Amino acid sequence: MSRRDLVVNGYSERWLRKGFPWVYRKEVQSGGGSAGSEREVRSADGKVLGRAILDDGWIGARVFRHDAGPLDASWLHTTLDAAAALRERVIPPETTGYRLVHGENDCLPGIRIDWWHHFAVIILDSPSLARFLDGIVLWLEQTRRPRGILLCYRQDPRDERDFSSVDPAPGLIAGHKPTGPIRVQERGLSLDVYPLEAPDVGMYADMREVRVLLEPHWGGMSVLNTFAYTGAFSVAAALNGASEVVSVDLSSKYLDRAEDNFRANDLDPEQFEFVAEDTFKALDRMRRTGRQFDRVILDPPSFSRSDAGVWSAKKDYPRLVAAACRVLAPDGWLVAASNQGELSPRDFAGFVADGVSRAQRRSQLLWWVGQAPDFPAAGWFPEGRYLKVAIHRLVG
């Protein structure tokens, strides 16, 4: 055993033997090095637990292999091939925007690749993973022939590092930049995305299965889409026969893009309503004026700030559900979602139930939905089940 090896404590060893891909800094007993260094991970008694890349954030190391094999080009391309093969099986027809590689859940911790028609976006959780970029770019060019490949970083709010001057810098790293929005398809639904603004390009492909499930249930319904972002659910509802669609978002910029998405699907945005307002304020105003809807969608961002302060799921989600229930018609459906990985399914279900009770309503759970299959949740990575969507019917 080399002095350079990363030796972890017994708690970390137990998780690594289950396939868990992270080593927290407090779990390291000895060894280490600079961020980006490759190290063998061992137990206190010297047994090999895997091969990792070191980091200097709240995660101390990411384990890419759970044997002593090298992190070479052959291993990387084989792992990428396996991820791509899954997408070939699960991506539906007429769909050109999806996740090609989903980090820890595809055995590439901290590395994601999104595919937007002819452009690829590589999303890294840390600059320490940039050592893999050349191999990923080569694989993309050989297997996908993208018009352009862009790089961005996804900084975890639990990290206090400064990502403003990272190397390599975010932006174009191969091919050419898109000259404007890229129009992608989701089972025939047209949506514009902005790869240069990654990781938030204007579409959440992980919600695809929720939109699919709801397709037969929009007809003749009045729909309120809160935290509407660029309006994917609003467009889906309108295309499938909703009688009224109201989109609420604090950002006028995103609502303008929502209107563009309506036009992209030959829908006249003048026939629908777009409200640039804080969701809580909009719900309260609608309650006071007696306005009601057959469907209300709640999909707040994990981390957001408004006049009311910083979003807290524990404090704010029950209050949000209660406010939504007060504008839901009898027999109405509540579509409640959260993409906070640290929020357990049990706690989320409790927040929704608490909110329904606060509004003095009763509900039935119709469906519990997770992310689309191009965002798989690995059994060895509990945090992979980050998306939770509960569809409730209000009784009476």
C-alpha positions as CSV (number, residue, x, y, z in Angstrom):
1,M,0.0,0.0,0.0
2,S,1.5,3.4,-1.1
3,R,1.5,6.4,1.2
4,R,-0.3,8.2,-1.7
5,D,-3.3,5.8,-1.5
6,L,-6.5,7.2,0.0
7,V,-7.3,5.2,3.2
8,V,-10.9,5.6,4.4
9,N,-12.7,4.7,7.6
10,G,-15.0,1.8,8.2
11,Y,-18.1,3.8,7.5
12,S,-16.9,4.8,4.1
13,E,-15.7,1.3,3.4
14,R,-19.2,-0.2,4.0
15,W,-20.8,2.3,1.5
16,L,-18.0,1.8,-1.1
17,R,-18.5,-1.9,-1.0
18,K,-22.2,-1.3,-1.9
19,G,-21.0,0.7,-4.9
20,F,-21.5,4.2,-3.5
21,P,-19.3,6.7,-5.5
22,W,-18.4,9.4,-3.0
23,V,-15.9,9.7,-0.2
24,Y,-16.5,12.6,2.1
25,R,-13.5,14.4,3.4
26,K,-14.2,13.5,7.0
27,E,-14.0,9.8,6.1
28,V,-10.4,10.0,4.9
29,Q,-7.9,8.6,7.4
30,S,-4.7,9.1,5.4
31,G,-3.4,9.9,2.0
32,G,-4.6,12.5,-0.4
33,G,-3.2,15.1,-2.8
34,S,-4.3,17.9,-5.1
35,A,-7.8,18.1,-6.7
36,G,-7.8,16.2,-9.9
37,S,-5.3,13.6,-8.8
38,E,-6.0,9.9,-9.3
39,R,-5.7,7.7,-6.3
40,E,-6.3,4.1,-5.3
41,V,-8.8,3.9,-2.4
42,R,-8.2,1.3,0.3
43,S,-9.7,0.2,3.6
44,A,-7.8,0.6,6.9
45,D,-6.5,-3.0,6.5
46,G,-5.2,-2.3,3.0
47,K,-7.9,-3.9,0.8
48,V,-8.6,-2.2,-2.5
49,L,-11.9,-0.4,-2.6
50,G,-11.6,1.4,-5.9
51,R,-10.1,4.1,-8.1
52,A,-10.9,7.7,-7.4
53,I,-10.3,11.3,-8.5
54,L,-9.6,13.7,-5.6
55,D,-11.5,16.9,-5.0
56,D,-11.3,19.9,-2.6
57,G,-15.0,20.5,-2.2
58,W,-17.5,19.0,0.2
59,I,-16.9,15.6,-1.6
60,G,-13.3,14.6,-1.0
61,A,-13.1,12.0,-3.8
62,R,-15.3,10.4,-6.5
63,V,-14.8,6.7,-7.0
64,F,-15.1,5.7,-10.7
65,R,-14.1,2.1,-10.4
66,H,-14.6,-0.3,-7.5
67,D,-11.5,-2.4,-8.5
68,A,-7.9,-1.5,-9.1
69,G,-8.3,-1.0,-12.9
70,P,-7.0,2.1,-14.6
71,L,-9.2,5.2,-15.5
72,D,-7.9,5.0,-19.1
73,A,-9.5,5.8,-22.5
74,S,-10.7,2.2,-22.9
75,W,-12.5,2.2,-19.6
76,L,-14.0,5.7,-20.3
77,H,-15.3,4.8,-23.7
78,T,-16.7,1.5,-22.6
79,T,-18.6,3.3,-19.8
80,L,-19.9,6.0,-22.2
81,D,-21.0,3.3,-24.7
82,A,-23.1,1.6,-21.9
83,A,-24.8,4.8,-21.1
84,A,-25.6,5.5,-24.7
85,A,-26.9,2.0,-25.3
86,L,-29.5,2.6,-22.5
87,R,-30.7,5.8,-24.2
88,E,-31.1,3.9,-27.5
89,R,-33.6,1.7,-25.7
90,V,-35.6,4.2,-23.6
91,I,-35.7,7.5,-25.6
92,P,-39.1,7.7,-27.3
93,P,-39.6,8.5,-31.0
94,E,-39.6,12.1,-32.0
95,T,-37.5,13.1,-29.0
96,T,-34.3,15.0,-29.7
97,G,-33.6,16.5,-26.2
98,Y,-32.5,14.2,-23.4
99,R,-29.8,13.2,-21.0
100,L,-27.1,11.0,-22.5
101,V,-25.0,10.5,-19.4
102,H,-26.4,10.9,-15.8
103,G,-23.3,11.1,-13.5
104,E,-23.2,8.7,-10.6
105,N,-26.1,6.7,-11.9
106,D,-24.1,5.9,-15.1
107,C,-20.9,5.1,-13.2
108,L,-19.4,8.6,-14.1
109,P,-19.8,10.5,-10.8
110,G,-19.9,14.3,-11.3
111,I,-20.2,14.1,-15.1
112,R,-23.4,14.6,-17.1
113,I,-24.0,15.0,-20.8
114,D,-27.1,16.5,-22.3
115,W,-28.0,16.1,-25.9
116,W,-29.9,18.9,-27.6
117,H,-30.7,17.9,-31.2
118,H,-27.2,18.4,-32.7
119,F,-25.4,19.9,-29.7
120,A,-23.8,18.2,-26.7
121,V,-23.5,19.9,-23.3
122,I,-21.0,18.4,-20.8
123,I,-21.8,19.3,-17.2
124,L,-19.1,18.9,-14.6
125,D,-19.7,19.1,-10.8
126,S,-16.1,20.2,-10.3
127,P,-13.1,21.3,-12.3
128,S,-11.2,18.3,-10.9
129,L,-13.0,16.2,-13.4
130,A,-11.7,18.1,-16.4
131,R,-9.1,15.5,-16.9
132,F,-11.8,13.4,-18.7
133,L,-12.8,16.1,-21.2
134,D,-10.5,15.1,-24.0
135,G,-11.7,11.5,-23.9
136,I,-15.4,12.6,-23.7
137,V,-15.0,15.0,-26.6
138,L,-13.3,12.3,-28.7
139,W,-16.1,9.8,-27.9
140,L,-18.8,12.3,-28.8
141,E,-17.2,13.2,-32.1
142,Q,-16.7,9.5,-33.0
143,T,-20.2,8.3,-32.0
144,R,-22.6,11.3,-32.2
145,R,-20.9,13.8,-34.6
146,P,-22.3,16.9,-32.8
147,R,-22.2,20.3,-34.4
148,G,-20.8,21.7,-31.2
149,I,-19.8,20.6,-27.7
150,L,-20.2,23.0,-24.8
151,L,-18.9,22.8,-21.3
152,C,-20.5,24.1,-18.1
153,Y,-20.2,23.6,-14.4
154,R,-22.9,22.7,-11.9
155,Q,-21.9,24.2,-8.5
156,D,-23.5,22.5,-5.5
157,P,-24.7,25.1,-3.1
158,R,-23.0,23.2,-0.3
159,D,-19.7,24.0,-1.9
160,E,-18.2,27.4,-1.0
161,R,-15.6,27.4,-3.8
162,D,-15.3,30.2,-6.3
163,F,-16.2,28.9,-9.8
164,S,-15.8,32.3,-11.5
165,S,-12.4,31.6,-12.9
166,V,-12.3,27.9,-13.5
167,D,-9.9,26.2,-15.9
168,P,-11.0,25.2,-18.5
169,A,-13.6,28.0,-18.7
170,P,-17.2,27.1,-19.5
171,G,-18.3,27.6,-23.1
172,L,-17.6,26.1,-26.5
173,I,-14.8,23.4,-26.4
174,A,-15.3,21.8,-29.9
175,G,-17.2,22.5,-33.1
176,H,-19.2,25.8,-33.3
177,K,-21.6,27.6,-31.1
178,P,-25.4,27.6,-31.7
179,T,-26.4,31.0,-33.2
180,G,-29.6,31.1,-31.3
181,P,-32.1,28.8,-29.6
182,I,-32.1,25.1,-30.6
183,R,-35.5,23.6,-31.3
184,V,-35.8,20.1,-29.9
185,Q,-38.7,17.6,-29.9
186,E,-40.3,15.7,-27.0
187,R,-42.5,13.1,-28.6
188,G,-43.5,15.7,-31.2
189,L,-43.8,18.6,-28.7
190,S,-41.5,21.4,-29.9
191,L,-39.5,23.4,-27.4
192,D,-36.6,25.9,-27.7
193,V,-33.5,25.4,-25.6
194,Y,-30.4,27.6,-25.1
195,P,-27.3,25.4,-24.8
196,L,-25.1,28.4,-24.1
197,E,-27.0,29.0,-20.9
198,A,-26.4,25.4,-19.6
199,P,-27.0,23.8,-17.2
200,D,-30.5,25.4,-17.2
201,V,-31.2,25.6,-21.0
202,G,-34.9,26.1,-20.8
203,M,-36.2,22.5,-20.6
204,Y,-36.4,19.9,-17.9
205,A,-36.3,16.6,-19.8
206,D,-36.4,14.6,-16.5
207,M,-40.2,15.6,-16.3
208,R,-41.0,13.9,-19.6
209,E,-42.8,10.9,-18.1
210,V,-45.0,13.2,-16.0
211,R,-46.0,15.0,-19.2
212,V,-46.7,11.7,-20.9
213,L,-48.8,10.5,-18.0
214,L,-50.9,13.6,-18.0
215,E,-51.5,13.8,-21.8
216,P,-54.9,12.1,-21.7
217,H,-56.1,14.2,-18.7
218,W,-55.9,17.8,-20.0
219,G,-58.9,17.8,-22.3
220,G,-61.5,20.4,-21.3
221,M,-59.6,21.3,-18.1
222,S,-58.6,24.7,-16.7
223,V,-54.9,24.5,-15.8
224,L,-52.7,26.7,-13.6
225,N,-49.0,26.1,-14.1
226,T,-47.0,27.7,-11.3
227,F,-43.2,28.2,-11.4
228,A,-43.9,27.7,-15.1
229,Y,-40.3,28.4,-16.3
230,T,-40.5,28.2,-20.1
231,G,-43.9,26.5,-20.2
232,A,-43.4,22.9,-21.2
233,F,-46.4,21.8,-19.1
234,S,-48.4,24.7,-20.3
235,V,-47.8,23.9,-24.0
236,A,-48.5,20.2,-23.4
237,A,-51.8,21.0,-21.7
238,A,-52.8,23.4,-24.5
239,L,-51.9,20.9,-27.2
240,N,-54.0,18.2,-25.5
241,G,-57.2,20.2,-25.2
242,A,-57.1,22.2,-22.0
243,S,-59.8,24.9,-22.1
244,E,-57.7,27.4,-20.1
245,V,-54.0,27.6,-19.4
246,V,-52.4,30.1,-17.0
247,S,-48.6,30.2,-16.6
248,V,-47.2,31.9,-13.6
249,D,-43.5,32.6,-13.1
250,L,-41.5,35.4,-11.3
251,S,-39.3,35.8,-14.4
252,S,-40.7,37.8,-17.4
253,K,-37.7,36.5,-19.4
254,Y,-38.8,32.9,-19.0
255,L,-42.5,33.7,-19.7
256,D,-41.4,35.4,-22.9
257,R,-39.7,32.1,-23.8
258,A,-42.9,30.2,-22.8
259,E,-44.8,32.3,-25.4
260,D,-42.1,31.4,-28.0
261,N,-42.7,27.7,-27.2
262,F,-46.5,28.2,-27.7
263,R,-45.7,29.7,-31.2
264,A,-43.3,26.8,-31.9
265,N,-46.3,24.5,-31.6
266,D,-48.7,26.7,-33.7
267,L,-50.5,27.9,-30.6
268,D,-51.4,31.6,-30.4
269,P,-50.1,32.9,-27.0
270,E,-52.7,35.6,-27.1
271,Q,-55.3,32.9,-26.3
272,F,-53.5,32.0,-23.1
273,E,-52.5,33.8,-19.9
274,F,-49.0,34.6,-18.7
275,V,-48.5,36.1,-15.2
276,A,-45.1,37.5,-14.1
277,E,-45.6,37.3,-10.4
278,D,-44.5,35.5,-7.2
279,T,-46.4,32.2,-7.1
280,F,-47.6,32.7,-3.5
281,K,-48.9,36.2,-4.3
282,A,-50.6,34.9,-7.4
283,L,-52.3,32.0,-5.6
284,D,-53.5,34.3,-2.8
285,R,-54.9,36.8,-5.3
286,M,-56.7,34.0,-7.2
287,R,-58.1,32.7,-3.9
288,R,-59.4,36.1,-2.9
289,T,-61.2,36.6,-6.3
290,G,-62.7,33.1,-6.2
291,R,-60.8,31.8,-9.2
292,Q,-60.6,28.0,-9.4
293,F,-58.8,25.4,-11.6
294,D,-59.1,21.8,-12.5
295,R,-55.4,21.2,-12.5
296,V,-52.6,23.0,-10.6
297,I,-48.9,22.2,-11.2
298,L,-46.4,23.0,-8.4
299,D,-42.7,22.5,-9.5
300,P,-40.7,25.0,-7.4
301,P,-36.9,25.2,-8.0
302,S,-34.7,23.6,-5.3
303,F,-33.0,26.8,-4.5
304,S,-34.7,30.1,-5.2
305,R,-35.0,33.6,-3.7
306,S,-37.9,36.0,-3.8
307,D,-39.2,38.9,-1.8
308,A,-40.3,36.4,0.8
309,G,-36.7,35.1,1.3
310,V,-34.9,31.9,0.5
311,W,-37.0,28.8,-0.4
312,S,-37.1,26.1,2.3
313,A,-39.0,22.9,1.5
314,K,-39.8,22.1,5.1
315,K,-41.2,25.5,5.8
316,D,-42.6,26.5,2.4
317,Y,-43.8,23.3,0.6
318,P,-46.8,22.7,2.9
319,R,-47.7,26.3,2.7
320,L,-47.5,26.2,-1.1
321,V,-49.7,23.0,-1.3
322,A,-52.3,24.6,1.0
323,A,-52.4,27.7,-1.2
324,A,-52.8,25.6,-4.3
325,C,-55.6,23.5,-2.8
326,R,-57.5,26.7,-2.1
327,V,-57.8,27.4,-5.8
328,L,-58.5,23.9,-6.9
329,A,-62.0,23.0,-7.9
330,P,-63.8,20.0,-6.4
331,D,-62.4,16.8,-8.0
332,G,-59.3,18.9,-9.1
333,W,-55.9,17.4,-9.4
334,L,-52.7,18.7,-7.7
335,V,-49.4,17.9,-9.5
336,A,-46.8,18.5,-6.8
337,A,-43.1,18.0,-7.6
338,S,-39.7,18.4,-6.0
339,N,-36.2,17.8,-7.4
340,Q,-34.3,18.2,-4.1
341,G,-32.2,15.1,-3.8
342,E,-31.7,15.5,-0.1
343,L,-35.5,15.6,0.5
344,S,-36.6,12.0,1.1
345,P,-39.7,10.6,-0.6
346,R,-41.2,10.1,2.8
347,D,-40.7,13.7,3.9
348,F,-42.0,15.1,0.6
349,A,-45.1,13.0,0.9
350,G,-45.6,14.3,4.4
351,F,-45.2,17.9,3.2
352,V,-47.9,17.4,0.6
353,A,-50.2,15.7,3.1
354,D,-49.7,18.5,5.6
355,G,-50.5,21.2,3.0
356,V,-53.7,19.4,1.9
357,S,-54.7,19.2,5.6
358,R,-54.0,22.9,6.2
359,A,-56.4,23.8,3.4
360,Q,-59.0,21.6,5.1
361,R,-59.3,19.4,2.0
362,R,-58.9,15.7,1.6
363,S,-57.1,14.0,-1.3
364,Q,-56.3,10.7,-3.0
365,L,-52.9,9.9,-4.3
366,L,-53.4,8.8,-8.0
367,W,-49.8,8.5,-9.2
368,W,-46.3,8.7,-7.7
369,V,-43.8,9.4,-10.5
370,G,-40.0,9.8,-10.7
371,Q,-37.6,11.0,-13.4
372,A,-37.6,9.8,-17.0
373,P,-35.5,6.7,-17.7
374,D,-32.6,8.7,-19.3
375,F,-32.2,10.0,-15.7
376,P,-31.8,6.5,-14.1
377,A,-31.6,6.2,-10.4
378,A,-28.9,3.7,-9.5
379,G,-29.5,1.3,-6.7
380,W,-26.0,2.0,-5.3
381,F,-26.7,5.7,-5.1
382,P,-29.7,6.7,-2.9
383,E,-29.4,10.3,-4.0
384,G,-30.3,9.2,-7.5
385,R,-34.0,9.3,-6.7
386,Y,-34.0,13.0,-6.6
387,L,-37.3,13.8,-8.5
388,K,-40.5,13.1,-6.7
389,V,-43.9,13.9,-8.3
390,A,-47.2,13.2,-6.5
391,I,-50.4,13.6,-8.4
392,H,-53.4,14.0,-6.0
393,R,-57.1,14.2,-6.6
394,L,-59.0,16.4,-4.2
395,V,-62.1,14.7,-2.8
396,G,-65.0,17.2,-2.6
